[in-house]
Amino acid sequence: MIKRTLCKDLYEEIERLERSIVELEEQIIELKTQLNMKTEEATSLYIENQNLRHKIEMLEKDSQTAH
């Protein structure tokens, strides 16, 4: 009887742990997706920043040659 109860408890714990693993795997996928989105956003902002710096440099050169 004790053996049967122990086995049942262990089986339930294994099932609980398996469900936890599945939940954690889903969270990992979601976090990876969010990370990829943030990486794309950072890359886009970097490119935009570089373009704006270039425009500022060109405007500064134009204003220097005008004077």
Secondary structure, DSSP 8 states (H G I E B T S, - for coil): -HHHHHHHHHHHHHHHHHHHHHHHHHHHHHHHHHHHHHHHHHHHHHHHHHHHHHHHHHHHHHHHHH-
